[in-house]
């Protein structure tokens, strides 16, 4: 089993819907996260002897930086006439949605090394 891990930080805002307190209002944090990619064997680009572009993993953090993180229940931030869609990230609420989001994030790396995939 091979594994690569990327750690990073990003700045983003959110709010707690249904919460009776100050966290119900939009506020921001510096978030820390870790992405781990595992495979029996990563595909290799023979010219580079590289399987995973570490920069692409770090790019996941850049994609979340300075965004508004919302749940699917927070319909206000999905109104295009009020907020730019590029600045809003809908966080998944169910495991199946997590898999879809993870798949979308990893598709860039897969396409890059598609010729080497079994």
Long-range contacts (C-beta under 8 A, 24 or more apart in sequence): 1-38, 1-39, 1-40, 2-38, 2-39, 2-40, 2-41, 2-42, 2-51, 3-36, 3-37, 3-38, 4-36, 4-37, 4-42, 4-52, 4-54, 4-57, 5-34, 5-35, 5-36, 5-37, 6-34, 6-35, 6-54, 6-57, 6-58, 6-60, 6-61, 7-32, 7-33, 7-34, 8-32, 8-33, 8-58, 8-60, 8-61, 9-33, 9-61, 10-61, 10-62, 10-64, 10-65, 10-66, 11-65, 11-66, 12-64, 12-65, 12-66, 12-67, 12-68, 12-69, 12-89, 13-67, 13-68, 13-69, 14-68, 14-69, 14-70, 15-70, 15-74, 17-71, 17-73, 17-74, 26-68, 31-64, 33-61, 35-60, 37-106, 43-113, 43-116, 43-117, 43-118, 44-113, 44-116, 45-113, 45-116, 46-116, 51-113, 52-109, 53-109, 53-112, 56-108, 56-109, 56-112, 57-109, 59-108, 60-105, 63-89, 63-105, 64-89
